[in-house]
Amino acid sequence: MEPINRLLGLRLKEIRQNRKISQEKLSEKLGVDPKYLSRIEVGKATPSLDLLVKTANLLGVEIKSLFEFSHLENPRKKAQIESMLVTIQHH
């Protein structure tokens, strides 16, 4: 199992990229150094609760969605399941 900081960072990056917001733009809006945001996204820094709330608001998501990362815990397993579902659907 991945450490929670890593999973939180991956999820944050995933949402940010889905919203097509650059790391630089988000860090500017958050008022943090881009290097700090980068460290959060790779799991090397732990954001405060205040920063998480502000981030969720800027990204237009509920804060709980930042912690919905079960699909990131084992990507290979997820890919296998998706592949099996596609195979089943084509039969």
Secondary structure by P-SEA (a helix, b strand, c coil): cccaaaaaaaaaaaaaaaacccaaaaaaaacccaaaaaaaaaccccccaaaaaaaaaaacccccccccccccccaaaaaaaaaaaaaaaac
